[in-house]
Amino acid sequence: MSWMLAQLGPDTDPADLQTRYARLASARAVVLEVLSERLAALLAEPLKVTVNGVLSVDQSANAAALERRITTVAADTAPDDTSAAGRDLLTTIALCPRRRR
């Protein structure tokens, strides 16, 4: 849970993350889903609004930051990734002596 909150920020609802984790069974999938929803909501509105001489709002930098964050999370290892844990695992095999003929 702490890894997901670190990726998404403190304003994210932990109960929502637990519900998504129960459905998706992967911390990476939960974070990618939330980030994709945030990006989609940002892209649903105009990225740049200008009122001559009064106001200028540009959200394109925020959209680019979310896209970079999605790329980073997709490439990073999540704490519950089983494929990453299997590569770094070191095991030992105990050999039992057998009687010789």
Number of C-alpha atoms within 10 A of each C-alpha: 11 11 14 20 15 11 17 17 11 11 7 14 11 14 9 12 18 15 12 18 17 12 11 13 13 16 22 22 17 22 25 19 15 18 19 16 12 14 18 12 11 16 13 9 10 11 14 10 12 10 8 7 6 6 8 10 11 12 14 14 10 13 18 12 12 17 14 12 18 20 12 12 16 14 10 10 15 18 15 13 12 11 9 12 13 9 8 8 7 7 6 5 5 6 6 6 6 6 5 4 3
